[in-house]
């Protein structure tokens, strides 16, 4: 890993996936690209982490999937938020704000 990239805290990947699906359904590769773009190239999600997380979120009922055709005309599984996933994203955002505020307090940045 390069010094410009950061490792994700345990549990934050789910939140980032939910956020990336907030606007529109996407396939797995698109989700990883969106997270990288939204983080200004700092966060990179590897397939070995992404797909188990997608299966976990689908099992929890926070996302659903269906097969479709990608922009390069290939068969791909597309994921979208469910109503429960939108609610969970709100909870994740609240928890993240509390956690980051607390860490900033400890680090003397608040």
C-alpha positions in Angstrom: 0.0 0.0 0.0 1.3 3.4 -0.9 1.6 6.1 1.7 -1.1 8.1 -0.1 -3.7 5.4 0.5 -5.4 4.7 3.8 -6.7 1.5 5.2 -10.4 1.6 6.1 -11.5 1.3 9.7 -13.4 -1.9 10.4 -17.0 -1.3 9.7 -16.6 1.8 7.5 -16.7 -0.2 4.3 -20.4 -0.9 4.7 -21.1 2.8 5.2 -19.1 3.8 2.1 -20.9 1.2 0.0 -24.3 2.4 1.2 -23.3 6.0 0.5 -22.0 5.1 -3.0 -25.4 3.6 -3.8 -27.4 6.5 -2.4 -27.8 8.2 -5.9 -28.2 5.2 -8.2 -27.8 1.5 -8.6 -24.3 0.4 -9.6 -22.3 -2.8 -10.3 -19.4 -3.8 -8.0 -16.6 -2.3 -10.0 -18.6 1.0 -10.3 -18.9 1.0 -6.5 -15.2 0.7 -6.0 -14.5 3.4 -8.6 -17.1 5.7 -7.0 -15.5 5.3 -3.5 -12.1 6.0 -5.0 -13.4 9.1 -6.8 -15.4 10.4 -3.8 -12.3 10.1 -1.6 -10.1 11.9 -4.1 -8.1 8.8 -4.9 -7.2 8.1 -1.2 -9.5 5.1 -0.6 -9.3 2.0 -2.7 -11.5 -1.0 -2.1 -10.2 -4.3 -3.3 -12.5 -7.0 -4.7 -11.6 -9.3 -1.9 -13.2 -6.9 0.6 -15.9 -5.4 -1.7 -17.8 -8.5 -2.7 -18.0 -10.1 0.8 -19.3 -6.8 2.0 -21.9 -6.6 -0.8 -23.1 -10.1 0.1 -23.3 -9.2 3.8 -25.3 -6.0 3.1 -27.7 -7.9 0.8 -28.2 -10.6 3.5 -29.1 -7.8 6.0 -31.7 -6.4 3.6 -29.9 -3.1 3.1 -29.2 -3.6 -0.6 -30.7 -5.8 -3.3 -29.2 -7.0 -6.6 -30.3 -7.8 -10.1 -28.5 -8.8 -13.2 -28.1 -6.2 -16.0 -25.8 -5.1 -18.7 -22.9 -2.7 -17.9 -21.9 0.4 -19.9 -19.4 -1.8 -21.8 -22.1 -4.3 -22.7 -21.1 -7.0 -20.2 -23.4 -8.9 -17.9 -23.1 -7.5 -14.4 -24.9 -7.6 -11.1 -26.2 -4.2 -10.1 -26.8 -3.3 -6.5 -29.3 -0.7 -5.1 -30.3 0.6 -1.7 -33.5 -0.7 -0.1 -35.6 1.5 2.2 -33.9 -0.3 5.1 -30.6 0.5 3.6 -31.4 4.2 3.4 -32.4 4.1 7.0 -29.2 2.3 7.9 -27.1 4.9 5.9 -28.6 7.6 8.1 -27.7 5.7 11.3 -24.2 5.1 9.9 -23.8 8.8 9.1 -24.8 9.8 12.7 -22.5 7.2 14.2 -19.6 8.4 12.0 -20.1 12.0 13.0 -20.1 11.1 16.7 -17.0 8.9 16.3 -15.0 11.4 14.2 -15.9 14.2 16.6 -14.7 12.1 19.6 -11.4 11.2 17.8 -10.9 14.8 16.8 -11.3 15.8 20.5 -8.7 13.2 21.6 -6.3 14.3 18.9 -6.8 18.0 19.8 -8.4 18.9 16.5 -11.8 20.0 17.7 
